[in-house]
Amino acid sequence: MSDPQPPSRPGGTPHAHHLLLYGGDEQFLAAALPFTRDGLAAGEPVFIATSRYNTALLKQHLGPQAEQVSFAPAHWHRTPAQALLAFHDQARTFQGPSRVLGEPPWAGLSDDQAREWIRYECLLTLALASTGAWHLCPYDTRTLPDGVLHAAQLTHPALTTGTAHRPNPAHIAPEEFSAACDSVPLPGPPAHCEQFRFDGPQHLAQLREFTARLARTAALAPDRIDSLLICVDQAATTAVHHGAGGGHCRIWTTTDEILCEVTDPHGTLNTALAGYLPPATAHLDGRGLWIIRQLSDATDIRSNTNGTTIRIRMNRRRPTTPPSPPPQRAK
C-alpha cells in the first residue's frame, strides 16, 4: 500500500525521512549545505554520517560552521541493526528537532547484505517516529546499482532536490516492504553442516558447548564467540519456552562467515518487524530477537507453516570493535 503523505518536517510534523538522489558534487551540496546550515541557524543539532569523500566535501564548504556539526565516528554503519538503534537513541538524546544526513556504505556488499541495508532504510522511518529528527539520505546515482536506487524510491516517504521537498508517491509502508524482503527464500544449509537436536531446557548447555567448539574451530575471536553463544541461546530458549519445546541447530562455515541456524518446527512469527526496533522498557517479551540482531553481523528469519528458522551470521574476519555510542550535541 502506498503512503503519499510523508511525515515531512518542513510541514511541521514530528519527523521526516527524505531521499536525495544526486549525480555529482554540485547536486549533493545543493541539498546538503542548506539542510545543514538551516539546521544550525535554527539551533538544531546536526549529525552527519556519510562517506569520507562527502564528509570532507561538506567540511570544506561549511568552513568554521563544521565545528558546530557532529560527525559520525568510525564503524557507525557497522551493521543495519546497530545503525538503526544508534540513530534511534541519538534522536531521543537530542530531545527535540534535529537533523541527520545519513548515507550507508553500499560498496562491496553482497546481495544479502544490500537487502538488509535496504530494509534498514524502510525501518528508519519507524525508528524516527515522534523523535523530531529530520533524516536526509543521499544516494549517488553514478555508482549505486539500479536495484538499490529503485528500492530507495520505495523506502523514503519524501523526496528532496536542492531546497525543495515533496511527498514520494512511490513510498511503500515499512511493514509491507520489510515483509517483502522476507519473501526471498534462504539457501539451504550445505550437506556437511554440523547438527544438534535439543528437546528441552536440559539440552541448552550442551547446545552452547556444541556451538562454542565449532566457533573456536572457525577461529572466531573469543568475545565474538561469547556473542554468538548468547544469540544461539536466545533463539533456542525461545523455541523451548514459546514454541515447540525444542528444535534443531545447524552450523556451518564459509570463507567469511560462521552461520548458526536454529529451527523451531512449530513456532510462528510475524517477521516483518521482529527484533528490529528496541522493545519498550516496560515489557520483557520481544527482547530475544532484538538482542540477536544487535550482537550478530546479520540475522535472517523465515516463518511459515513448517516453523520458524533463525539464521545467525557472524563474520569470521571482522575485527573486534565496540558499537559506537550516540554522539552528544556539539557545543
C-alpha positions as CSV (number, residue, x, y, z in Angstrom):
1,M,0.0,0.0,0.0
2,S,1.4,3.4,-1.0
3,D,1.6,6.2,1.5
4,P,1.7,9.5,-0.3
5,Q,1.7,11.6,2.8
6,P,5.3,11.9,4.2
7,P,6.0,12.8,7.8
8,S,7.6,16.0,6.5
9,R,9.5,18.3,8.9
10,P,9.1,21.3,6.6
11,G,5.3,20.8,7.1
12,G,5.6,20.9,10.8
13,T,5.0,17.2,11.7
14,P,7.3,15.4,14.2
15,H,9.9,13.7,11.9
16,A,10.9,13.2,8.3
17,H,12.8,10.7,6.2
18,H,13.8,12.2,2.8
19,L,15.6,10.7,-0.2
20,L,18.3,12.8,-2.0
21,L,19.3,11.4,-5.4
22,Y,22.5,13.1,-6.6
23,G,24.7,12.7,-9.6
24,G,27.7,14.8,-8.7
25,D,29.2,17.2,-6.1
26,E,27.1,20.1,-7.1
27,Q,23.8,18.3,-6.7
28,F,24.9,16.9,-3.4
29,L,26.0,20.2,-2.0
30,A,22.9,22.0,-3.3
31,A,20.8,20.0,-0.8
32,A,23.3,19.0,1.9
33,L,24.6,22.5,2.6
34,P,21.3,24.3,3.1
35,F,20.0,21.3,5.1
36,T,22.9,21.6,7.4
37,R,23.1,25.4,7.6
38,D,19.4,25.9,8.1
39,G,19.5,23.4,11.0
40,L,22.4,25.2,12.7
41,A,20.6,28.5,12.2
42,A,17.5,27.1,13.9
43,G,19.6,25.9,16.8
44,E,19.1,22.2,15.9
45,P,21.7,19.5,16.4
46,V,23.1,18.4,13.1
47,F,24.8,15.0,12.7
48,I,26.5,13.7,9.5
49,A,27.2,10.1,8.8
50,T,28.3,9.9,5.1
51,S,31.2,8.7,3.0
52,R,34.7,10.0,3.7
53,Y,34.7,11.9,0.4
54,N,31.3,13.6,1.1
55,T,32.4,14.3,4.7
56,A,35.5,16.1,3.5
57,L,33.5,18.0,0.9
58,L,31.0,19.2,3.5
59,K,33.7,20.3,5.9
60,Q,35.5,22.2,3.1
61,H,32.3,24.2,2.2
62,L,31.0,24.6,5.7
63,G,34.2,26.2,6.9
64,P,34.1,27.3,10.5
65,Q,30.5,26.1,10.7
66,A,31.8,22.5,10.6
67,E,32.8,22.8,14.2
68,Q,29.2,23.1,15.2
69,V,28.3,19.8,13.4
70,S,28.7,16.3,14.9
71,F,30.3,13.8,12.5
72,A,29.9,10.1,12.8
73,P,32.7,8.0,14.4
74,A,34.2,5.1,12.6
75,H,32.1,2.0,12.3
76,W,28.8,3.9,12.8
77,H,27.2,1.9,10.0
78,R,28.7,-1.4,11.1
79,T,25.5,-3.4,10.8
80,P,22.0,-2.3,9.9
81,A,20.5,-3.3,13.3
82,Q,23.2,-1.4,15.2
83,A,22.9,1.7,13.0
84,L,19.1,1.7,13.4
85,L,19.5,1.6,17.2
86,A,22.2,4.3,17.2
87,F,20.1,6.7,15.2
88,H,17.0,6.0,17.3
89,D,18.9,6.6,20.6
90,Q,20.7,9.6,19.2
91,A,17.4,11.3,18.2
92,R,16.0,10.7,21.6
93,T,19.1,12.1,23.2
94,F,18.7,15.3,21.4
95,Q,15.2,15.7,22.8
96,G,13.8,17.8,20.1
97,P,14.2,18.8,16.5
98,S,17.4,17.5,15.0
99,R,18.9,16.9,11.5
100,V,20.8,13.9,10.2
101,L,22.5,13.4,6.9
102,G,23.0,9.6,6.7
103,E,24.5,7.6,3.8
104,P,25.1,3.8,4.3
105,P,28.2,2.2,2.9
106,W,27.0,0.4,-0.2
107,A,30.3,-0.5,-1.7
108,G,31.3,-4.2,-1.7
109,L,28.1,-5.5,-0.2
110,S,26.8,-9.0,-1.2
111,D,23.1,-9.3,-2.3
112,D,22.1,-10.4,1.2
113,Q,23.9,-7.5,2.8
114,A,22.5,-5.0,0.4
115,R,19.0,-6.3,1.1
116,E,19.4,-5.8,4.8
117,W,20.6,-2.2,4.4
118,I,17.7,-1.6,2.1
119,R,15.4,-2.9,4.7
120,Y,17.1,-0.7,7.3
121,E,16.1,2.3,5.2
122,C,12.4,1.4,5.4
123,L,12.6,0.7,9.1
124,L,14.3,4.0,9.8
125,T,11.0,5.7,9.2
126,L,9.5,3.8,12.1
127,A,12.6,4.3,14.3
128,L,12.5,8.0,14.0
129,A,8.7,8.4,14.6
130,S,7.9,11.1,17.2
131,T,11.6,11.9,17.7
132,G,11.7,15.2,15.9
133,A,14.5,14.0,13.7
134,W,14.8,15.0,10.0
135,H,16.8,12.4,8.2
136,L,18.2,13.1,4.7
137,C,19.6,10.1,2.9
138,P,21.9,10.8,-0.1
139,Y,22.1,8.2,-2.9
140,D,24.8,8.5,-5.6
141,T,23.2,7.7,-8.9
142,R,26.7,7.4,-10.6
143,T,27.8,4.4,-8.6
144,L,24.9,2.6,-6.9
145,P,23.3,-0.4,-8.6
146,D,19.9,0.1,-10.2
147,G,18.3,-2.2,-7.7
148,V,19.5,-0.1,-4.7
149,L,18.3,3.1,-6.4
150,H,14.9,1.6,-7.2
151,A,14.5,0.4,-3.6
152,A,15.4,3.8,-2.3
153,Q,12.3,5.2,-4.2
154,L,10.2,2.8,-2.2
155,T,11.6,3.2,1.3
156,H,11.6,7.0,1.7
157,P,8.3,8.9,2.4
158,A,9.6,12.1,0.8
159,L,12.0,13.4,-1.8
160,T,14.5,16.3,-1.7
161,T,16.1,18.2,-4.6
162,G,18.1,21.2,-3.6
163,T,15.9,23.0,-1.1
164,A,12.7,21.6,-2.5
165,H,10.8,18.9,-0.6
166,R,7.8,16.9,-1.8
167,P,5.9,13.7,-0.9
168,N,7.0,10.5,-2.6
169,P,4.0,8.7,-4.2
170,A,6.1,5.5,-4.7
171,H,6.7,5.0,-0.9
172,I,5.6,1.7,0.5
173,A,4.6,1.2,4.1
174,P,7.6,-0.1,6.1
175,E,5.8,-3.2,7.4
176,E,4.9,-4.2,3.8
177,F,8.3,-3.6,2.4
178,S,10.1,-5.5,5.2
179,A,7.7,-8.4,4.7
180,A,8.6,-8.5,1.0
181,C,12.3,-8.8,1.9
182,D,11.5,-12.0,3.9
183,S,9.7,-13.5,0.8
184,V,13.2,-14.3,-0.6
185,P,13.9,-17.9,0.3
186,L,17.1,-18.7,2.2
187,P,19.5,-21.1,0.5
188,G,19.6,-24.4,2.3
189,P,22.4,-25.4,4.6
190,P,25.2,-27.5,3.0
191,A,25.1,-31.2,3.3
192,H,28.2,-31.3,5.5
193,C,26.8,-28.9,8.2
194,E,27.0,-29.9,11.8
195,Q,23.7,-30.6,13.6
196,F,22.4,-30.7,17.1
197,R,18.9,-31.6,18.3
198,F,17.6,-30.1,21.5
199,D,14.4,-31.3,23.2
200,G,14.1,-29.1,26.2
201,P,15.9,-26.8,28.6
202,Q,18.1,-29.7,29.8
203,H,19.9,-29.6,26.4
204,L,20.7,-25.9,26.2
205,A,24.1,-26.2,28.0
206,Q,25.1,-28.9,25.6
207,L,24.0,-26.7,22.7
208,R,26.2,-23.9,23.9
209,E,29.2,-26.3,24.2
210,F,28.5,-27.6,20.7
211,T,28.3,-24.0,19.3
212,A,31.4,-22.9,21.2
213,R,33.5,-25.8,19.9
214,L,32.6,-25.1,16.2
215,A,33.1,-21.4,16.7
216,R,36.6,-22.0,18.0
217,T,37.3,-24.3,15.1
218,A,36.2,-21.4,12.8
219,A,38.8,-19.2,14.5
220,L,36.2,-16.7,15.7
221,A,37.5,-14.2,18.2
222,P,36.8,-15.1,21.9
223,D,34.5,-12.1,22.6
224,R,32.6,-12.8,19.3
225,I,32.2,-16.4,20.4
226,D,30.5,-15.1,23.6
227,S,28.2,-13.0,21.4
228,L,27.4,-16.0,19.2
229,L,26.6,-18.2,22.2
230,I,24.2,-15.5,23.5
231,C,22.5,-15.4,20.1
232,V,22.1,-19.2,19.8
233,D,20.9,-19.5,23.4
234,Q,18.3,-16.8,22.9
235,A,17.0,-18.4,19.7
236,A,16.9,-21.9,21.3
237,T,15.3,-20.7,24.6
238,T,12.6,-19.0,22.6
239,A,11.8,-22.3,20.8
240,V,11.8,-24.2,24.2
241,H,9.6,-21.8,26.1
242,H,7.4,-20.2,23.4
243,G,7.4,-22.7,20.6
244,A,7.6,-26.5,20.1
245,G,9.6,-27.1,23.3
246,G,12.7,-28.0,21.2
247,G,14.2,-27.8,17.8
248,H,17.4,-28.3,16.0
249,C,20.6,-26.3,15.3
250,R,22.7,-26.4,12.2
251,I,26.2,-24.8,12.0
252,W,28.5,-24.4,9.0
253,T,31.2,-22.1,7.8
254,T,32.1,-20.2,4.6
255,T,35.3,-18.4,3.8
256,D,34.0,-15.3,5.6
257,E,31.3,-16.4,8.0
258,I,30.1,-18.9,10.5
259,L,26.4,-19.5,10.3
260,C,24.2,-20.9,13.0
261,E,20.6,-21.8,12.2
262,V,18.1,-22.6,14.9
263,T,14.7,-24.0,13.8
264,D,11.6,-24.3,15.8
265,P,9.3,-26.7,13.9
266,H,6.1,-25.4,15.4
267,G,6.9,-21.7,16.0
268,T,5.2,-18.9,14.1
269,L,6.3,-15.4,13.9
270,N,5.5,-12.2,12.0
271,T,9.0,-11.4,10.8
272,A,8.4,-8.0,9.2
273,L,9.5,-6.0,12.2
274,A,10.7,-8.8,14.5
275,G,13.7,-7.6,16.6
276,Y,14.5,-4.5,14.6
277,L,13.2,-1.8,16.9
278,P,14.2,-1.7,20.6
279,P,11.4,-3.1,22.8
280,A,9.7,-0.9,25.4
281,T,11.4,-1.0,28.7
282,A,8.1,-1.9,30.4
283,H,8.0,-5.2,28.5
284,L,10.2,-8.2,28.9
285,D,8.9,-10.1,25.8
286,G,10.4,-9.4,22.4
287,R,14.0,-8.8,23.7
288,G,15.5,-12.1,22.4
289,L,15.3,-11.3,18.7
290,W,16.4,-7.7,19.3
291,I,19.5,-8.9,21.3
292,I,20.3,-11.4,18.5
293,R,20.2,-8.7,15.8
294,Q,22.4,-6.4,18.0
295,L,25.1,-8.9,18.6
296,S,25.2,-10.7,15.2
297,D,26.5,-9.3,11.9
298,A,23.3,-10.3,10.3
299,T,20.2,-12.4,11.2
300,D,17.8,-13.9,8.7
301,I,14.3,-15.1,9.9
302,R,11.8,-17.1,8.0
303,S,8.5,-18.3,9.4
304,N,5.8,-20.4,7.6
305,T,3.7,-23.5,8.2
306,N,6.9,-25.5,8.6
307,G,8.0,-23.5,11.6
308,T,10.4,-20.6,12.3
309,T,14.1,-20.5,11.3
310,I,16.5,-18.0,12.8
311,R,19.8,-17.9,10.9
312,I,22.6,-16.1,12.8
313,R,25.6,-14.9,10.8
314,M,29.0,-13.8,12.3
315,N,31.8,-12.6,10.1
316,R,35.0,-14.6,10.8
317,R,37.3,-11.8,9.6
318,R,35.8,-8.7,11.2
319,P,38.0,-7.1,13.8
320,T,36.5,-6.6,17.3
321,T,35.2,-3.1,17.6
322,P,32.7,-2.0,20.2
323,P,29.5,-0.4,19.0
324,S,29.7,3.4,18.7
325,P,27.7,5.3,21.3
326,P,25.4,8.1,20.2
327,P,27.3,11.4,19.9
328,Q,26.4,14.2,22.1
329,R,25.3,17.5,20.7
330,A,28.2,19.7,19.5
331,K,28.9,22.7,21.7
